Structures are given as structure tokens and as C-alpha cells.
Amino acid sequence: MSAAPTATDHAPAKDGPTGALLPLTIGAIGVVYGDIGTSPLYSLRETFAEHHNIPVTDSTVLGALSLIFWSLVIVVFLKYVMVVMRADNHGEGGIVALTALVAPTEADRNRRRLLVMLGLFGAAMLYGDGAITPAISVLSAVEGVELATPALARYVVPAAVVILVALFSIQKRGTAVVGKLFGPVMLVWFGVIALLGLLRVMDDPGVVAAVNPFYAVQYFAQYTTRAFISLGGVVLVVTGGEALYADLGHFGSRAIGRGWIAVVMPALLLNYAGQGALLLEDADAVRSPFFLLAPEWALYPLIALATAATIIASQALISGVFSLTNQAVQLDFIPRMVVRHTSAEAHGQVYVPSVNWGLLVACVGLVVGFGSSANLASAYGVAVTATMLITSVLIAVYAREHWGWSRAKVATVIGGFMVVDLAFLGSNVIKIPSGGWFPLVLGALLYGLMTTWRKGRAHVAKALRRGEQPLPALISSIARNPKVRRIDGTGVYLFPNQGRVPPAFLANLRHNDAVHESVVFLAVRTQTVPRVHRARRDEITHLGSGFYQVVLSYGFMEDPDIPAELGHLMAEIAFDPLHTTYFLGKESMVTRPGVGLGTWAERTFQFMHRNARSAAAYFKLPTDRVVEIGTTVDI
């Protein structure tokens, strides 16, 4: 049983986690900036890719660098650091958390449904990003050996596959221990790439002129259509921007912002400037400007460091997909599935086996199918830019309604971000035939599954409401009926519709003519906040004659544990774990031709329903005290 999200103010807002700012900042540098921090491996190279047909000249190099500089400033710093991260859902961020903030209430459900659908589509797109990022990052790092030893080129793809298999195989161990190494390693990475860039810039300091937007304008004036298409390479420099928002709850906005300003942005700008200075000197270096920045003796150490950095970047994104899945399960966007917590101390570190192995298959397929990071870059960017645009749309609604921004301010600020998002998205559309179809197909498939699940759950809820009886009338009739026996112990009936009689209770009463001495009708609500304060977790209504209505509220970052919560209420509902039986309804679907979801959607929903994780396991119920009672549901 899962509940649809409902608005609440049960959890107080927080300004990021507590603790010293410096350790949090170092941690944020390691986890949050792994993806964007490894973009220099391939971004400038892809901007001048052969299919863009833009020559490597002084003006084009300065123009491309100007675009990169202003993309980092506008998209990452102004949009995400300064604006989007302010939209925290009681301390948590990410597109699922943002969708929950603008989720429909009963008063405006129809008007807001489109926003929720947009949020779901953006979340689905992130799964495509989750498959491509580890593949392109690891592959681009390993490709460095081709420069050092061309004879090893044939081993690049097998080596990348081995690294990916090893990476996904250790996910079940969690990142609690390994995570402590992320920050220091990435600090070394950013220090090295900054030094490599600085040394080259010192040889040609004129490259810093690229901060002048005139060069970007000149670039477009000279190569209008081709320059627009090359934005598909420029956008790769900001592909990790969504991670800033997604990891807001782990590190807080101050740590993430300071990490960007003090370390990450300067290191990236220096490295891109260094690559640009190298191209001004040697246009042929465009085949791999990042690795050619290093002296020959440092190439192998740099390859090793780059591989470690890309593994960290991949690990961070994979963990983000796990968290996204866990949130989606809690909000009933997808069926229940096995979610394992990998750390007793660090909240939110989870492992989802089915998602893990699915991502591995997708990553290996991408590496083998595309064969190189240059080819794989054609599939990269579509999903990210679509998600960025959706984030802008949702943040515009949030700014208008929660921050009180005027229409003019929203149009000026958020509208400006949308123009950039649309430009990047438009430049990536041409990638669809050559590989950009992959994240779109994957995202569309997952979006279809999400919406089918949501619609199916709504149909089931509607069917269960037919013929429902109010609790007070039933309790009154039982009290007057001498044939109904009261037996020792407590019976707990899980049912989402508060104040109504669960079908499992009626079925049990019909067959046995008996009810427990204590009967608890239990509803579980997943709220649109990350966590619900313990003091506001439960709501108890005494119905008389030993009957109770209990409503338990959880945030979308929490795992329900019903026996533990009922244990806190032992004095009020006479709960004894050893003498309690949990009754669950097990719905069997019956379809009617021409009615309901439609043939394909009904079959898909039934398949997902059959393979969803059991409610007993999800709610941590003791298996030896659970009784499932079948109910036929006409959808």
C-alpha cells in the first residue's frame, strides 16, 4: 500500500545540514561536482568535432571559450547556485522534490496535473543521464592511453567495460566508507587540472580575453548555423548542473555554493582556458586537448587520476539515481521495489538492486555500441537539457507562488534561463538520429511506465471506493450483533481511505464472524516533505468498542516501519507485538473491454502490480503475523 502525495507542513524547513562548513564543502566538491568536474575531458573537443565543420582558428577558439565561460556563469552559478537551490523542499532538492513542491492539491488538481507530468518526465530523463554519464566519463578517461601508446587502442573498450562492471558490482557495499575519499581525490583532481591550465595560459595570457562576450557574438555572426549546432558540445560543460540541486539535502546550499566559487569554477575556467591556449598554438591538438596539456612524463599519472575522477563522478550519479528511485517509490510514482540502506549513520544512502543492474546493462551496451566517447557524445546532452528546461518551468511557478516574484521578474530572470535552456536543447535535437534517440527512448519508456502506474493506482483506488461503508455505522452494527465474537489480540488492517471500512476487514468478518478485541484501521500517508517530525507522525482517533483509526505520516525520504511506530502507541491502542495480526488486501485485477486504462496499459499495470515488492516487506511487517485477503478489483 502506498499513498498519493499530499501537501503538508509537518517538517520544518532547514538551511542545509548542520556541522562544520569546511568538511561539508570538501564533501560537496567530491560528490556534487564529480560530473561537471570531469567535463573538460571531452567538452572542448566535442565543440570542435568534425561534424560541426568549424575550423580551429584564433577567433573560433576565443568564441568557443567565451561561450563556455558564460555558460558556466549563467547556467551553473546564476541559475542553480543563486536561484534554483533556494527552492528547497524542507532542505531537500532535486526535480522530484521540486515536483512535490508544485504537486496538485485538491483545490487545483486539474490545473497542476501538467506540472506533475512535466516533473515526472524530467525525472525519467535523468535515468537516461544516469546511463550515459558513467559510460562517457570512464570511456573518455581510458582513451588517454591511445595518446601514450597507440597500440593499446584496441583495449580501450574492454578496459572501460571491466571498470564499469567492477563499479556497479560494489554498489551494494554503499558509499559510506568510499565517500570519505571522494573529497580529497577530487580536490587533487581540481588542483591538477587548474595547474595544467594555468601553465598553458601563462604561455599565452591573451586567451583570457575570451571573457569578453564579443567573441561569442562574433563566433555566431561568422558561423551562425554551425555555431548553433556546436552548442551541443558547449552544453557538455554544464551537464553536471542538476547534481548541485539534487544533492542539496546532503550538503546544504552554502557548502555547495562555496565549493563552486572557491574551487570548482576557477579550476574549470583555468583548464578550459589552457586548452584554448593550446589550440591557439597547435590546431591539431583538438583531437584531445585535455590530455595534450600534460607533459609526456605526466600522461600516465594523469590518465590514472582522470580514471579515478570519472569513477567518482559515475558513483555520485549512480547514487543520485538510487535516491531518485527511492523518492519516486515513496511518492507512489513507481511500484514498490527493494531498497536497501547501506549506512546506519548517513541518512539517504540507499542501494536499489534492480536499478543498479539495469544501469550496468545500459552502460555496457552504450560503451560497446558506440565504441568511443566522441561517438557517445552524440547521445549526451538531450536528456540533460530537457531536464534543465523542465526545472526552469517548475522554478518559475514556485518563484511566482512561494517567493512572491512579480510576472516581470519571473519573465526577466527565469525567462532568461529558459532562453539558454531552449538554445542548448535545440542544438541537441540534431543529435537524435546519431545517438540522441537513446535517452529519449529510455526516458519516454520510463515516463510511460510512471504515468501508467499512476493511472492504474487511481483506477484501483476508485474501484475500492465503490461500495465502501463508513466506519461508525459498521462499528455500531458490530456492537449490536451478538453473533460477532471478540477474540484476544489486536488486528491491524492497512487501508489508505481514512474513515472507510477496509475490504479485508469485511471479508474476514464474513468468513469468521469474529473480530479482535482491539482493531486498528491504519492509513499511511506519504507527504510532500522529505521528513515528518516524530511528534507529528501519528494521528489517533478512538472510535469506541475497541476500534481505532490511526494515520501515520512519512516524508518521501523516509522508510515506513509500522511495527516500530505502533510500538510508540502501545499505551493508547493496547498494542502487543506478539499478539497482533496484520491484515493486507491483495487485489486481483479484472478488466472490462472498452473501460479503464486500455488493453496495453492494463496489461502493463497488472505486470507492474504483480512484480511490485510486497506491502509486508515494504512496511517491515513480521511475515509470520501477516494475513493477506484477496479482493477482486474491476479496473
C-alpha positions in Angstrom: 0.0 0.0 0.0 1.3 3.4 -0.9 -0.4 6.8 -0.6 -0.6 9.5 -3.1 1.3 12.6 -2.1 -0.5 15.3 -0.2 0.7 18.7 0.9 1.7 19.3 4.4 3.8 21.4 6.6 4.8 18.7 9.0 8.5 19.1 8.7 10.3 22.4 9.4 12.5 23.8 6.8 16.2 23.7 7.3 19.1 25.6 5.8 21.2 22.6 4.9 22.6 20.0 7.3 24.4 21.0 10.5 28.1 20.7 11.0 31.3 22.5 10.1 31.2 24.2 6.8 34.7 23.2 5.6 34.1 19.4 5.8 30.8 19.8 4.1 32.4 21.9 1.4 35.1 19.3 0.8 32.4 16.6 0.7 30.4 18.6 -1.8 33.4 19.1 -4.0 33.9 15.3 -4.1 30.3 14.2 -4.6 28.4 17.1 -6.2 31.0 18.3 -8.7 32.2 14.9 -10.0 30.2 15.0 -13.2 30.8 18.7 -14.1 34.4 18.4 -12.9 35.3 15.7 -15.5 33.6 17.5 -18.4 37.0 19.1 -19.5 37.9 15.6 -20.7 35.7 15.9 -23.8 33.7 19.2 -23.9 36.1 21.5 -25.9 37.0 18.6 -28.2 33.3 18.0 -29.0 32.7 21.7 -29.6 35.1 21.5 -32.5 34.0 18.0 -33.6 34.4 17.3 -37.3 30.7 17.2 -38.0 30.3 20.8 -36.8 32.7 21.8 -39.6 34.1 24.8 -37.7 37.8 25.4 -38.3 40.2 25.8 -35.3 41.3 29.5 -35.6 42.1 32.2 -33.1 38.6 33.7 -33.5 36.7 30.5 -33.2 38.8 29.3 -30.2 38.1 32.6 -28.3 34.5 32.4 -29.4 34.0 28.9 -28.1 35.8 29.7 -24.8 33.6 32.8 -24.4 30.5 30.5 -24.8 32.0 28.1 -22.2 32.7 30.9 -19.7 29.3 32.4 -19.9 27.5 29.1 -19.9 29.2 28.2 -16.6 28.4 31.6 -15.2 24.7 31.8 -16.4 23.6 28.1 -16.0 25.6 26.9 -13.1 26.3 30.0 -11.0 23.3 32.3 -11.6 20.6 29.7 -12.3 21.5 26.8 -10.0 23.6 28.3 -7.2 21.9 31.6 -6.9 18.3 30.7 -7.8 17.3 27.1 -8.0 18.9 25.9 -4.8 16.8 28.4 -2.9 13.8 26.2 -3.7 14.5 23.6 -1.1 11.8 21.2 0.0 12.5 21.4 3.7 16.2 21.1 3.0 16.0 18.6 0.1 16.5 19.3 -3.6 16.2 17.6 -7.0 13.5 17.5 -9.6 11.4 15.0 -7.6 11.5 17.3 -4.6 10.6 20.3 -6.8 7.8 18.4 -8.4 6.4 17.7 -4.9 6.5 21.4 -4.1 4.2 22.2 -7.0 2.2 19.0 -6.7 -1.6 19.3 -7.0 -3.8 20.0 -4.1 -7.5 19.1 -4.0 -8.3 22.7 -4.9 -6.3 22.9 -8.1 -5.6 19.3 -9.1 -6.6 19.7 -12.7 -4.6 22.9 -13.2 -1.4 21.4 -11.7 -1.5 17.9 -13.3 0.6 19.1 -16.2 3.3 20.4 -13.9 3.5 17.0 -12.2 3.6 15.3 -15.6 6.5 17.6 -16.6 8.3 16.7 -13.3 7.9 13.0 -14.0 9.2 13.4 -17.5 12.2 15.3 -16.2 12.9 12.5 -13.6 12.6 9.9 -16.4 15.2 11.8 -18.4 17.6 11.7 -15.5 17.7 7.9 -15.8 19.0 8.4 -19.3 21.6 10.7 -18.0 22.4 8.1 -15.3 23.2 5.6 -18.0 25.2 7.8 -20.3 27.4 9.7 -17.8 29.3 6.7 -16.4 29.8 5.3 -19.9 31.2 8.5 -21.5 33.2 9.6 -18.4 35.0 6.3 -17.9 35.5 5.8 -21.7 36.9 9.3 -22.1 39.4 8.8 -19.3 40.6 5.4 -20.5 41.0 6.7 -24.1 44.0 8.7 -22.8 46.1 5.5 -23.2 45.7 5.9 -27.0 47.9 9.0 -26.9 50.5 7.4 -24.7 50.6 4.0 -26.5 48.6 3.9 -29.7 48.9 0.1 -29.8 46.7 -0.1 -26.7 43.8 1.5 -28.5 42.0 -1.8 -29.1 41.9 -2.4 -25.3 40.1 0.8 -24.5 36.6 -0.5 -24.8 37.3 -3.8 -22.9 39.0 -1.9 -20.2 36.1 0.6 -19.8 33.7 -2.4 -19.6 35.7 -4.0 -16.9 35.8 -0.8 -14.9 32.1 -0.3 -15.2 31.3 -3.9 -14.2 33.6 -3.5 -11.1 32.0 -0.1 -10.3 28.4 -1.5 -10.4 29.4 -4.7 -8.6 30.5 -2.8 -5.5 27.4 -0.6 -5.3 25.7 -3.0 -2.7 28.5 -2.1 -0.3 27.4 1.5 -0.3 29.4 4.7 -0.4 29.7 5.4 3.4 33.4 4.4 3.5 34.4 5.2 -0.1 32.6 8.6 0.2 35.2 9.8 2.7 37.8 9.6 -0.1 35.8 11.5 -2.7 36.6 15.0 -1.5 40.3 14.7 -1.2 40.7 12.9 -4.5 38.6 15.5 -6.3 40.5 18.3 -4.6 43.6 16.8 -6.1 41.9 16.5 -9.5 40.7 20.1 -9.5 44.2 21.2 -8.4 45.9 19.3 -11.2 43.6 20.5 -13.9 43.9 24.1 -12.7 47.7 23.8 -12.7 47.8 22.3 -16.2 45.6 25.1 -17.5 47.5 27.8 -15.6 50.8 26.8 -17.0 49.5 26.9 -20.6 47.7 30.2 -20.0 51.0 31.7 -18.7 52.5 30.9 -22.1 49.6 32.7 -23.9 47.8 35.1 -21.5 45.9 36.7 -24.3 43.4 33.8 -24.1 41.8 35.4 -21.1 40.2 37.9 -23.5 37.6 35.2 -24.1 35.7 36.5 -21.0 34.5 39.3 -23.4 31.1 38.2 -24.8 32.0 40.0 -28.0 33.9 36.9 -29.1 30.8 34.7 -28.6 28.8 37.2 -30.7 31.4 37.2 -33.4 31.5 33.4 -33.3 27.8 33.3 -34.1 28.0 36.1 -36.6 30.6 34.2 -38.6 29.3 30.7 -38.3 25.6 31.2 -37.5 24.1 27.8 -38.2 27.3 25.8 -37.5 27.8 27.8 -34.3 24.3 27.0 -33.1 24.9 23.3 -33.8 28.2 23.4 -31.9 26.3 24.4 -28.8 25.7 20.7 -28.5 29.3 20.4 -27.5 29.4 23.6 -25.4 26.5 22.2 -23.2 28.7 19.4 -22.1 30.5 21.8 -19.8 27.3 22.3 -17.7 25.9 18.7 -17.8 26.5 18.2 -14.0 24.4 21.3 -13.1 21.4 19.2 -11.9 23.6 17.4 -9.4 24.0 20.7 -7.4 20.3 20.8 -6.8 19.8 17.0 -6.4 22.4 16.8 -3.6 21.2 19.9 -1.7 19.9 17.8 1.2 23.3 16.1 1.8 25.5 19.2 1.9 23.3 22.4 2.0 23.4 25.4 -0.3 26.2 27.2 1.5 28.7 24.4 1.2 27.8 23.7 -2.4 27.9 27.4 -3.4 31.3 28.0 -1.7 32.8 24.9 -3.2 31.8 26.2 -6.6 33.1 29.7 -6.1 36.3 28.8 -4.3 37.5 25.7 -6.1 35.4 24.2 -8.9 34.7 27.2 -11.1 38.3 28.7 -11.0 39.7 25.2 -11.8 37.4 24.6 -14.7 37.9 28.1 -16.2 41.7 27.7 -15.9 41.6 24.3 -17.6 39.3 25.4 -20.4 41.5 28.5 -20.9 44.6 26.3 -21.0 43.0 24.0 -23.6 42.1 27.1 -25.6 45.7 28.4 -25.4 46.9 25.0 -26.6 44.6 25.2 -29.6 45.8 28.7 -30.5 49.3 27.3 -30.7 48.5 23.9 -32.3 45.2 23.4 -34.0 45.9 19.6 -34.4 45.7 19.3 -30.6 41.9 19.4 -30.9 41.9 15.6 -31.1 42.5 15.5 -27.4 43.2 18.9 -25.9 42.8 17.9 -22.3 45.5 15.1 -22.2 47.8 17.1 -24.6 48.0 19.8 -21.9 50.2 17.5 -19.8 53.9 16.9 -20.5 54.7 13.4 -21.8 56.1 12.2 -18.5 52.8 13.1 -16.7 50.5 11.4 -19.2 50.1 8.1 -17.4 49.6 9.6 -13.9 47.0 12.0 -15.4 45.2 9.0 -17.1 45.1 7.2 -13.7 43.9 10.4 -11.9 41.3 11.0 -14.6 40.0 7.4 -14.3 39.7 7.8 -10.6 37.8 11.1 -11.0 35.4 9.6 -13.6 34.7 6.7 -11.3 33.9 9.1 -8.5 31.7 11.2 -10.9 29.9 8.0 -12.0 29.5 6.8 -8.4 27.9 10.1 -7.4 25.4 10.0 -10.3 24.6 6.3 -9.7 23.9 7.1 -6.0 21.7 10.0 -7.2 19.6 7.7 -9.4 19.2 5.4 -6.4 17.9 8.3 -4.3 15.7 9.5 -7.1 14.2 6.0 -7.3 13.6 5.8 -3.6 11.8 9.2 -3.6 9.7 8.1 -6.6 8.6 4.9 -4.7 7.7 6.8 -1.6 5.6 9.3 -3.6 3.9 6.4 -5.5 5.2 7.4 -8.9 6.6 3.9 -9.4 5.8 0.5 -7.9 7.4 -0.6 -4.6 10.8 -2.2 -5.1 13.7 -3.5 -3.0 15.6 -0.5 -1.5 18.5 -1.3 0.8 20.1 1.2 3.2 23.8 0.9 3.1 24.7 3.1 6.1 23.4 3.3 9.6 24.8 6.7 10.1 24.4 8.5 6.8 20.7 9.0 6.0 19.7 8.7 2.4 22.5 6.3 1.3 20.5 3.6 -0.5 21.1 0.8 -3.0 18.4 -0.4 -5.4 19.5 -3.7 -7.0 17.1 -3.7 -10.0 18.1 -0.2 -10.9 21.8 -0.9 -10.4 21.9 -3.9 -12.8 19.7 -2.2 -15.3 22.1 0.8 -15.4 25.0 -1.6 -15.8 23.4 -3.3 -18.8 22.7 0.1 -20.3 26.2 1.5 -19.7 28.0 -1.6 -21.1 25.6 -1.5 -24.1 26.5 2.1 -24.7 30.2 1.6 -24.5 30.2 -1.4 -26.8 27.6 0.0 -29.2 29.2 3.5 -29.6 32.8 2.4 -29.2 34.3 5.9 -28.3 33.5 8.9 -26.2 33.3 11.0 -29.3 30.6 8.8 -30.7 28.9 8.6 -27.4 28.8 12.4 -27.1 26.2 12.4 -29.8 23.8 10.7 -27.3 24.7 13.0 -24.5 23.0 16.3 -23.8 19.5 15.7 -24.9 18.3 14.3 -21.6 20.2 16.9 -19.6 19.0 19.9 -21.5 15.4 18.6 -21.4 15.6 18.3 -17.6 17.2 21.7 -17.2 14.3 23.3 -19.2 11.7 21.5 -17.1 13.5 22.6 -13.9 13.2 26.2 -15.2 9.5 25.8 -15.8 8.8 24.4 -12.4 11.0 27.0 -10.6 9.1 29.8 -12.4 5.9 28.5 -10.9 7.5 28.2 -7.5 9.1 31.6 -7.6 5.7 33.2 -8.5 3.7 31.5 -5.8 6.2 31.0 -2.9 8.7 33.8 -3.3 6.1 36.3 -4.5 8.0 37.3 -7.6 6.2 39.5 -10.0 5.4 38.4 -13.5 8.0 40.8 -14.8 10.7 39.4 -12.6 9.9 35.9 -13.4 9.9 36.7 -17.1 13.2 38.5 -16.9 15.2 36.1 -14.7 13.6 32.7 -15.3 12.7 33.6 -18.8 16.4 34.4 -19.5 17.4 31.0 -18.2 14.7 29.4 -20.4 16.2 31.1 -23.5 19.6 29.5 -22.7 17.9 26.1 -22.0 16.0 26.2 -25.2 19.1 27.1 -27.2 21.0 24.2 -25.7 18.0 21.8 -26.2 17.6 23.0 -29.8 21.3 22.4 -30.6 21.0 18.8 -29.2 17.9 17.9 -31.3 20.1 17.2 -34.3 21.9 14.6 -32.2 18.7 12.4 -32.1 19.4 10.4 -35.3 23.1 9.8 -34.4 22.5 8.6 -30.8 20.4 11.2 -29.0 17.4 8.9 -29.5 18.7 6.6 -26.7 18.0 8.9 -23.7 14.7 10.0 -25.3 13.6 6.4 -25.8 14.7 5.4 -22.3 13.1 8.4 -20.8 9.8 8.0 -22.8 9.6 4.4 -21.7 10.1 5.2 -18.0 7.7 8.1 -18.3 5.1 5.8 -19.8 5.6 3.3 -17.0 5.3 6.0 -14.4 2.1 7.5 -15.8 0.6 4.1 -16.4 1.3 3.2 -12.7 -0.2 6.4 -11.5 -3.3 6.0 -13.6 -3.7 2.3 -12.6 -3.4 3.2 -9.0 -6.1 5.8 -9.4 -8.4 3.3 -11.1 -7.8 0.8 -8.3 -8.5 3.4 -5.6 -11.7 4.4 -7.4 -12.8 0.7 -7.7 -12.1 0.1 -4.0 -14.2 3.2 -3.1 -17.3 1.6 -4.7 -19.5 0.1 -2.1 -17.4 1.4 0.8 -19.1 1.7 4.2 -18.4 4.4 6.8 -16.6 3.1 9.9 -19.1 4.5 12.5 -22.1 2.6 11.0 -20.1 -0.7 10.9 -18.8 -0.4 14.4 -22.3 0.3 15.7 -23.7 -2.7 13.9 -21.0 -5.0 15.3 -21.6 -3.7 18.8 -25.3 -4.6 18.5 -24.7 -8.0 16.9 -24.3 -10.8 19.5 -23.1 -13.3 16.8 -19.9 -11.5 16.3 -17.2 -12.9 18.6 -14.4 -10.8 20.1 -11.1 -12.6 20.2 -7.9 -11.8 22.1 -5.2 -9.7 20.5 -5.0 -6.8 18.0 -5.9 -6.8 14.4 -4.3 -4.2 12.2 -5.9 -3.5 8.8 -4.0 -1.4 6.3 -6.2 0.7 4.1 -5.5 4.1 2.6 -9.0 5.5 2.8 -9.4 7.1 6.2 -12.8 6.7 7.8 -13.9 3.9 5.5 -14.1 0.1 6.1 -11.2 -1.9 4.6 -12.4 -4.7 2.2 -10.1 -7.1 4.1 -12.0 -6.4 7.3 -15.4 -7.1 5.7 -14.1 -10.3 4.1 -12.6 -11.5 7.4 -15.8 -10.7 9.3 -18.0 -12.6 6.7 -15.9 -15.7 6.9 -15.2 -15.9 10.6 -17.9 -13.9 12.4 -15.2 -12.6 14.7 -13.1 -9.5 15.3 -10.1 -8.9 17.5 -10.5 -7.3 20.9 -8.6 -4.3 19.6 -8.9 -3.3 15.9 -6.7 -0.7 14.3 -7.6 0.7 10.9 -4.3 2.0 9.7 -3.7 4.5 6.9 -0.2 5.5 5.7 0.4 8.9 4.1 3.4 9.9 2.2 3.7 13.7 2.4 5.4 16.1 0.0 8.1 17.0 2.5 11.3 14.9 3.0 10.7 14.0 6.6 7.9 14.3 9.1 8.8 15.3 12.7 8.4 12.4 15.1 5.9 14.4 17.3 3.6 14.8 14.2 4.0 11.3 12.9 0.7 9.8 14.2 -2.9 10.8 14.4 -5.2 8.6 16.5 -9.0 8.6 16.6 -10.8 6.5 19.2 -13.9 5.0 17.5 -15.2 3.2 20.6 -15.8 -0.5 21.3 -12.0 -1.2 20.9 -11.8 0.3 17.4 -9.1 2.9 16.4 -8.3 4.9 13.3 -4.5 5.5 13.1 -2.9 7.7 10.4 0.9 7.5 10.1 2.6 10.3 8.1 6.0 9.9 6.5 8.2 12.1 4.3 9.3 11.0 0.9 12.9 10.4 2.2 11.7 8.1 5.0 11.1 4.4 5.1 7.8 3.3 6.8 8.2 1.0 9.8 4.7 0.2 11.0 5.5 -2.2 13.9 8.0 0.3 15.3 5.5 3.2 15.1 2.7 1.2 16.7 5.1 0.3 19.5 5.2 4.0 20.3 1.4 3.9 20.6 1.3 0.9 22.8 -0.4 2.6 25.7 -3.2 4.1 23.6 -4.2 1.2 21.4 -3.3 -1.8 23.6 -0.7 -2.9 21.0 1.2 -6.1 21.8 3.6 -7.2 19.0 3.3 -10.9 20.0 -0.5 -10.9 19.8 -1.0 -8.7 16.7 -2.1 -9.8 13.3 -1.7 -7.6 10.2 -4.3 -7.9 7.5 -3.5 -6.8 4.0 -5.7 -6.6 1.0 -4.3 -8.4 -2.1 -6.0 -7.0 -5.2 -6.7 -9.2 -8.2 -7.4 -7.2 -11.4 -10.3 -7.8 -13.6 -10.6 -5.8 -16.8 -13.6 -4.8 -18.8 -13.2 -4.3 -22.6 -13.6 -0.6 -23.6 -13.4 0.6 -20.0 -10.5 1.7 -17.9 -6.8 2.2 -19.0 -6.9 0.4 -22.3 -5.6 -3.0 -23.2 -1.9 -2.3 -23.4 -1.9 0.0 -20.3 -3.9 -2.5 -18.3 -1.5 -5.4 -19.1 1.4 -3.2 -18.2 -0.1 -2.1 -15.0 -1.0 -5.6 -14.0 2.5 -6.8 -14.7 4.0 -4.0 -12.5 1.4 -4.7 -9.8 2.3 -8.4 -9.7 6.0 -7.7 -9.6 5.9 -4.9 -7.0 7.6 -5.5 -3.7 5.2 -6.9 -1.2 3.5 -4.5 1.2 4.5 -6.6 4.1 8.2 -6.2 3.3 7.8 -2.6 2.4 6.2 -1.7 5.7 8.6 -4.0 7.6 5.8 -6.2 8.9 6.7 -9.6 10.6 5.9 -12.2 7.9 4.7 -14.7 10.4 2.0 -12.3 11.6 0.6 -11.2 8.2 -2.6 -12.4 6.6 -3.4 -11.4 3.0 -7.0 -11.4 2.0 -7.8 -11.4 -1.7 -10.0 -8.7 -3.3 -11.2 -8.6 -6.8 -10.9 -5.2 -8.4 -12.6 -4.2 -11.6 -10.4 -1.7 -13.5 
